[in-house]
Amino acid sequence: MRSTPVSAAPRRGRRTALAAAGLVAALTLTATACGGSEDEADTKPGGGTSQAADADGTGGEGGLAAGLADRLKEHGIDVDKWKDGGWKNWDEDKWLSEAKDFVNPVIEGLWQPDRMKSAKEADKTVTTKDAAADQGATDPEPAPVEAVAEKKPYHENAAPVGKVFFDSPEGSMVCSGTVIKDVNHPGKSNLVWTAGHCVHAGGSGGWYRNIAFVPSYNDYGKSEAELANATATEMAPYGTWWADWASTSNQWIQGGSESGGDGAAYDYSVLHVKPEQGGKSLEETVGAALEVDFSAPSATEVSSMGAWGYPAAAPYNGLEMFKCVDRPGRLSLSPSLPTMYRIGCTMTGGSSGGGWFRVVDGETKLVSNTSIGPLENTWLAGPQLGRAAEALYQDMSKTYGGQ
């Protein structure tokens, strides 16, 4: 995650990362199988959801949705040329930006182990212009919390967590993501939660390409040397899942930028994915999925939150999963924007989009995702997931979830 320096703020007294071992146990994300307030206008699903096509232009077993083939032609996209490298054309007139423009044809075999390992942390992440912009809603800067490596194998300890890969004008990039439950398709979810800046460049760009999700990436946390000749199964034990539909907030599409912009507090995304190979749903394949908590509790009401992800910028290399647990504070970038959550954490770029979890009545739920942080990598901040986020999720679930 690339960030810019932020204004200094009084530090809270240092506290340990994991004050109670019980919380870590409660936040363990096991699998069942192996192998601030928002305006009412923001709750409308609107134009944040998009649909993609298969590489062969047929849309898979279900065929192309009505009108999609015509829209591809309107954008001047020849699917065969696209999968042969035409997607590398990032000219402004070819970089589709509107919600309806998203196309993500499956290019089978594109994300090979070496290409996954070489992907860099996304450099179009949001940053804070001034962390002390509204001291009335911003708590003192948290003390750094050292990220802890997740126990291995990941499919036994954090099965829903994985990596989101995509291509940008700067090259192959990587974020983190989480398998979430689909309320309208229980037990058969194909939904992944990540950050908006992991799928769309914001106001100055468009949709990224070749977006794919790999749950439990590098399941046994092997070193770079051990992965010199890694097989696809070692790197992607549950396979590679391509986004055939993507959704992010209109606020991010219109106002997101490298410096945060007005889209920072709405930096979230839902992907609907399908396997590059195989027929079962993502949830059935992984054996786990997390419910999303859209109650947007105040940071003052939550004793602990945990952030999971695959940090890829130094001193990390993106091959291992890490986590931080801390008591959240509040971060306000502007009086006109919803307050964000903030925790101490040393995770770096690559952890962007990774889920934040809390325990509600004994159940672990996703409550936010990693969005921004300072140049010093001492803390992370994520958006509150309220009515607008829930509307986006419900629209994705109802419209595309069963496909």
MODA-V983246 format. One line per field, one symbol per residue. ss: DSSP state (H for helix, E for strand, - for the rest). psi: psi as a letter, one per 30 degrees, with the letter a starting at -180 (. if undefined). burial: # if it has 24 or more other ideal C-beta (glycine too) atoms within 12 Angstrom, else .. Layout:
# MODA-V983246
ss->???
psi->???
burial->???
This chain:
# MODA-V983246
ss->----------E---------HHHHHH--E----------HHHH--HHHEEE--------HHH-----HHHHHHH----HHHHH--HHH----------HHH-----------HHHHHH-EE-------------------E------EE----HHHHE--EEEEEEEE--EEEEEEEEEE----------EEEE-HHH-E------E-EEEEEEE----------------HHHH-----EEEEEEEE-HHHHHHEE--EE--HHH--EEEEEEE------HHHHH---EEE------HHH---EEEEE------------EEEEE--EEE--------EEEEE----------EEEEEE--EEEEEEE--E------EEEE----HHHHHHHHHHHHHH---
psi->kkllklkklkklkklleiekfeeeeegkillfla.lllkefffkebhfklklllefgfgaeflklkfeeeeeeeggjjeeeefgffffjgkeffjkfleffkkikkjkgeileeeeefklkkghlllkejfgeiffgklkklkkjkkkkklllefffhefkakjklklffaklkallkklljffikfhkhkkkalefffkfafgbakllhklkjkhkieghlleefgehkleeeeifglkjkjfkkklkeeeeefklfgdaffefhilkkkkllkeklflleeeeegllkkkjgfhkkfffkekkkkkaikflkglggflkllkklklakkkfkfflkkllklkkgkakefkfkkkllkjhfkkkkfalkelllefhfllkllkjbeeeeeeeeeeeeefeg.
burial->###..#..#.......##....##.######....#.#...#..#..########.#.##...##..##.##..#.#.#..##..##......##############..####.###.###########.####..###.###########.#################..###########..#..################.##################....#..#.#.###########################################....##############.##.#..#.##########..###################..########################...###########..#####################.###.#
